[in-house]
Amino acid sequence: MYGEPASARSARFAAPSPGVSVDSLVATLELEARLLDELLVVIREQRAGVAGENVDRVNDSVFAAHRVIRTMNEARTRRRTLVGALTGSEDVGLEDLEASLGSAMTDAVREARKRVQATARTLSREIELNRRILRDALRSGDEYMRALFGSTLAAPGYDAEARTVGGTRPSGVLINRQV
């Protein structure tokens, strides 16, 4: 390795490693699409938890979303690596894949890319819907608390030792979900 000529080293790094193919890119894109579908299910589950006022269901959906997102990041890293090996640049977006792959572009890559893009658009709409619903739920909860206590509630501030700071004073209201 260190004793080999520079031309042999550069040829070794320039040649695609085993497992680098357009078919492996298709498989990676299909994995991303499946993960996006899984995240769609989680986002809808979160919305159902909010609608049913089920905090545990919402919490479970948050943890599930984190798990799927971590796996999705790994799939995207794999895609970037494959695209880099196939095109010479890892910074190729899905919309530029055809131009970068050139004659290596296949119908299977086009279809997998189309599915990832369509699922991502659907997921984006679902996330925006959840944001609006959560924002409205928080606003309604705040309005309920104001009506219940007859004034606006100042958000309490705490220092590192959990003592109140900034002119806030303990209000005696404590919410504990533990049974």
C-alpha positions as a Markdown table, in Angstrom:
| # | Residue | x | y | z |
|---|---|---|---|---|
| 1 | Met | 0.0 | 0.0 | 0.0 |
| 2 | Tyr | 2.6 | 2.6 | 1.1 |
| 3 | Gly | 5.3 | 1.1 | -1.1 |
| 4 | Glu | 3.1 | 1.0 | -4.2 |
| 5 | Pro | 3.6 | 3.6 | -7.0 |
| 6 | Ala | 1.4 | 6.7 | -6.9 |
| 7 | Ser | -0.3 | 5.7 | -10.1 |
| 8 | Ala | -1.5 | 2.4 | -8.5 |
| 9 | Arg | -2.8 | 4.2 | -5.4 |
| 10 | Ser | -4.8 | 6.7 | -7.5 |
| 11 | Ala | -6.2 | 3.9 | -9.7 |
| 12 | Arg | -7.3 | 2.1 | -6.6 |
| 13 | Phe | -9.1 | 5.1 | -5.3 |
| 14 | Ala | -10.6 | 6.0 | -8.7 |
| 15 | Ala | -12.1 | 2.6 | -9.3 |
| 16 | Pro | -15.5 | 2.0 | -7.7 |
| 17 | Ser | -15.5 | -0.3 | -4.8 |
| 18 | Pro | -17.5 | -3.5 | -4.8 |
| 19 | Gly | -21.2 | -2.8 | -4.2 |
| 20 | Val | -21.0 | 0.5 | -6.0 |
| 21 | Ser | -23.4 | 0.3 | -8.9 |
| 22 | Val | -26.5 | 1.9 | -10.3 |
| 23 | Asp | -28.5 | -1.0 | -8.9 |
| 24 | Ser | -27.1 | -0.3 | -5.4 |
| 25 | Leu | -28.2 | 3.4 | -5.9 |
| 26 | Val | -31.7 | 2.2 | -6.8 |
| 27 | Ala | -31.8 | 0.0 | -3.7 |
| 28 | Thr | -30.7 | 3.0 | -1.5 |
| 29 | Leu | -33.3 | 5.3 | -3.1 |
| 30 | Glu | -35.9 | 2.6 | -2.5 |
| 31 | Leu | -34.8 | 2.4 | 1.2 |
| 32 | Glu | -35.1 | 6.1 | 1.5 |
| 33 | Ala | -38.6 | 6.0 | 0.1 |
| 34 | Arg | -39.6 | 3.2 | 2.5 |
| 35 | Leu | -38.2 | 5.2 | 5.4 |
| 36 | Leu | -40.1 | 8.3 | 4.3 |
| 37 | Asp | -43.3 | 6.2 | 4.2 |
| 38 | Glu | -42.5 | 5.0 | 7.7 |
| 39 | Leu | -42.1 | 8.5 | 8.9 |
| 40 | Leu | -45.4 | 9.4 | 7.3 |
| 41 | Val | -47.1 | 6.8 | 9.5 |
| 42 | Val | -45.3 | 8.2 | 12.6 |
| 43 | Ile | -46.4 | 11.7 | 11.8 |
| 44 | Arg | -50.0 | 10.6 | 11.3 |
| 45 | Glu | -49.8 | 8.7 | 14.6 |
| 46 | Gln | -48.6 | 11.8 | 16.3 |
| 47 | Arg | -51.5 | 13.7 | 14.9 |
| 48 | Ala | -53.9 | 11.0 | 16.2 |
| 49 | Gly | -52.3 | 11.3 | 19.6 |
| 50 | Val | -52.8 | 15.0 | 19.7 |
| 51 | Ala | -56.4 | 14.7 | 18.5 |
| 52 | Gly | -57.1 | 12.1 | 21.2 |
| 53 | Glu | -55.2 | 14.1 | 23.8 |
| 54 | Asn | -53.0 | 11.1 | 24.4 |
| 55 | Val | -49.6 | 12.3 | 25.6 |
| 56 | Asp | -48.1 | 8.9 | 25.7 |
| 57 | Arg | -49.0 | 8.3 | 22.0 |
| 58 | Val | -47.5 | 11.7 | 21.1 |
| 59 | Asn | -44.3 | 10.9 | 23.1 |
| 60 | Asp | -44.0 | 7.5 | 21.4 |
| 61 | Ser | -44.4 | 9.1 | 18.0 |
| 62 | Val | -41.6 | 11.5 | 18.8 |
| 63 | Phe | -39.2 | 8.8 | 19.7 |
| 64 | Ala | -40.2 | 6.7 | 16.7 |
| 65 | Ala | -39.6 | 9.8 | 14.4 |
| 66 | His | -36.1 | 10.2 | 15.9 |
| 67 | Arg | -35.4 | 6.5 | 15.2 |
| 68 | Val | -36.6 | 6.7 | 11.6 |
| 69 | Ile | -34.7 | 10.0 | 11.0 |
| 70 | Arg | -31.5 | 8.5 | 12.3 |
| 71 | Thr | -31.9 | 5.6 | 9.9 |
| 72 | Met | -32.8 | 7.9 | 7.1 |
| 73 | Asn | -29.6 | 9.9 | 7.7 |
| 74 | Glu | -27.6 | 6.7 | 7.3 |
| 75 | Ala | -29.4 | 6.0 | 4.0 |
| 76 | Arg | -28.7 | 9.5 | 2.7 |
| 77 | Thr | -25.1 | 9.2 | 3.6 |
| 78 | Arg | -25.0 | 5.9 | 1.7 |
| 79 | Arg | -26.7 | 7.6 | -1.3 |
| 80 | Arg | -24.2 | 10.5 | -1.2 |
| 81 | Thr | -21.3 | 8.0 | -1.1 |
| 82 | Leu | -22.8 | 6.0 | -4.1 |
| 83 | Val | -23.5 | 9.1 | -6.1 |
| 84 | Gly | -19.9 | 10.3 | -5.4 |
| 85 | Ala | -18.5 | 7.1 | -6.6 |
| 86 | Leu | -20.7 | 7.0 | -9.7 |
| 87 | Thr | -20.4 | 10.7 | -10.7 |
| 88 | Gly | -17.3 | 12.0 | -9.0 |
| 89 | Ser | -19.3 | 14.4 | -6.8 |
| 90 | Glu | -21.3 | 13.6 | -3.6 |
| 91 | Asp | -23.0 | 17.0 | -3.8 |
| 92 | Val | -25.5 | 16.0 | -6.5 |
| 93 | Gly | -29.2 | 16.6 | -5.6 |
| 94 | Leu | -31.9 | 14.2 | -6.8 |
| 95 | Glu | -33.0 | 16.7 | -9.4 |
| 96 | Asp | -29.5 | 16.7 | -10.9 |
| 97 | Leu | -29.0 | 13.0 | -10.8 |
| 98 | Glu | -29.8 | 12.4 | -14.5 |
| 99 | Ala | -27.4 | 15.0 | -15.8 |
| 100 | Ser | -24.7 | 13.7 | -13.4 |
| 101 | Leu | -25.1 | 10.0 | -14.2 |
| 102 | Gly | -25.4 | 10.6 | -17.9 |
| 103 | Ser | -25.7 | 7.3 | -19.8 |
| 104 | Ala | -25.7 | 5.4 | -16.5 |
| 105 | Met | -29.1 | 6.8 | -15.7 |
| 106 | Thr | -31.7 | 4.0 | -15.9 |
| 107 | Asp | -35.5 | 3.9 | -15.7 |
| 108 | Ala | -35.2 | 2.2 | -12.3 |
| 109 | Val | -33.2 | 5.1 | -11.0 |
| 110 | Arg | -35.8 | 7.6 | -12.4 |
| 111 | Glu | -38.7 | 5.7 | -10.8 |
| 112 | Ala | -36.9 | 5.4 | -7.4 |
| 113 | Arg | -36.0 | 9.0 | -7.5 |
| 114 | Lys | -39.6 | 10.0 | -8.4 |
| 115 | Arg | -40.9 | 7.9 | -5.5 |
| 116 | Val | -38.5 | 9.6 | -3.0 |
| 117 | Gln | -39.4 | 13.0 | -4.2 |
| 118 | Ala | -43.2 | 12.3 | -4.2 |
| 119 | Thr | -43.1 | 10.8 | -0.7 |
| 120 | Ala | -40.9 | 13.7 | 0.6 |
| 121 | Arg | -43.5 | 16.2 | -0.8 |
| 122 | Thr | -46.3 | 14.3 | 1.0 |
| 123 | Leu | -44.3 | 14.1 | 4.2 |
| 124 | Ser | -43.7 | 17.8 | 4.0 |
| 125 | Arg | -47.4 | 18.6 | 3.8 |
| 126 | Glu | -48.2 | 16.2 | 6.7 |
| 127 | Ile | -45.5 | 17.8 | 8.9 |
| 128 | Glu | -46.9 | 21.3 | 8.1 |
| 129 | Leu | -50.4 | 20.1 | 9.0 |
| 130 | Asn | -49.0 | 18.7 | 12.3 |
| 131 | Arg | -47.3 | 22.0 | 13.0 |
| 132 | Arg | -50.5 | 23.9 | 12.6 |
| 133 | Ile | -52.5 | 21.5 | 14.7 |
| 134 | Leu | -49.9 | 21.6 | 17.5 |
| 135 | Arg | -49.7 | 25.4 | 17.3 |
| 136 | Asp | -53.5 | 25.6 | 17.6 |
| 137 | Ala | -53.5 | 23.0 | 20.5 |
| 138 | Leu | -50.9 | 25.0 | 22.4 |
| 139 | Arg | -52.8 | 28.2 | 21.8 |
| 140 | Ser | -56.0 | 26.6 | 23.0 |
| 141 | Gly | -54.3 | 25.2 | 26.1 |
| 142 | Asp | -52.8 | 28.6 | 26.9 |
| 143 | Glu | -56.2 | 30.3 | 26.5 |
| 144 | Tyr | -57.8 | 27.6 | 28.7 |
| 145 | Met | -55.1 | 28.3 | 31.4 |
| 146 | Arg | -55.7 | 32.0 | 31.2 |
| 147 | Ala | -59.4 | 31.6 | 31.5 |
| 148 | Leu | -58.9 | 29.1 | 34.4 |
| 149 | Phe | -56.6 | 31.3 | 36.4 |
| 150 | Gly | -58.0 | 34.7 | 35.2 |
| 151 | Ser | -54.7 | 36.2 | 33.9 |
| 152 | Thr | -51.8 | 35.6 | 31.6 |
| 153 | Leu | -49.3 | 33.1 | 32.8 |
| 154 | Ala | -45.7 | 34.1 | 32.8 |
| 155 | Ala | -43.4 | 31.3 | 31.9 |
| 156 | Pro | -41.3 | 30.4 | 34.9 |
| 157 | Gly | -37.5 | 30.7 | 34.7 |
| 158 | Tyr | -35.1 | 28.5 | 36.5 |
| 159 | Asp | -31.4 | 28.4 | 37.2 |
| 160 | Ala | -29.1 | 25.4 | 37.1 |
| 161 | Glu | -30.2 | 24.4 | 40.6 |
| 162 | Ala | -33.9 | 24.6 | 39.7 |
| 163 | Arg | -34.6 | 27.7 | 41.7 |
| 164 | Thr | -37.0 | 30.3 | 40.2 |
| 165 | Val | -35.3 | 33.4 | 38.7 |
| 166 | Gly | -36.2 | 36.5 | 36.9 |
| 167 | Gly | -39.0 | 37.8 | 39.1 |
| 168 | Thr | -41.0 | 34.6 | 38.7 |
| 169 | Arg | -42.5 | 33.1 | 41.8 |
| 170 | Pro | -43.8 | 29.6 | 42.4 |
| 171 | Ser | -47.4 | 29.4 | 41.6 |
| 172 | Gly | -48.2 | 26.1 | 43.2 |
| 173 | Val | -49.2 | 24.6 | 39.9 |
| 174 | Leu | -47.4 | 21.3 | 39.2 |
| 175 | Ile | -48.3 | 18.9 | 36.5 |
| 176 | Asn | -47.1 | 15.3 | 37.0 |
| 177 | Arg | -48.0 | 12.7 | 34.4 |
| 178 | Gln | -46.6 | 9.9 | 36.6 |
| 179 | Val | -49.1 | 7.7 | 38.3 |
